Amino acid sequence: MASASSNPPPTLSGKKRGKLRAAFTPLPSDLETAKGSLKLTLAIVEEALDGLPIPSAKGAVGGLLEVIKRAEVSRQALVIAKRSEIVTNGTESERKCRSA
């Protein structure tokens, strides 16, 4: 009898793969909720680590919170830059109309 591990997993191609990916892609609101929950949890853990004699544990959690904060600031800067580019240059379809 063949074992289940000897059979290769089924693969999807084309439209089926796109539909499957779309079905399992979380909504932006879900991602925002998860990110907010993670930040809150890390902040609570950082405060709880105050009284423990574990060196650098609080620093590690604080560092992770700082990385998250800087990533958010960077993302916001990119969004602002992109909006600014659209305002000054117009959308891609507007540029095509002007060049035609």
C-alpha angles and dihedrals in degrees: 000000000000118000121239091242093062092065114084115238115259115262129213127212138189118345095004092058091049093049092048092049091049091050092055099039108110118232117254090247089057090052092048091050092050092047092049091048091050092050092048092048092049091049090052091047090050091054092045091053091061094089098041121098093227108123116223095005092109090043092053093052091043090051091052091051089050091051090051091048093050091047090054092049090049091049091049090050090052092050091050091048091049092049090048090051091051092049094049099037101026126228122309092258091052091052091051091052092050093049094048 
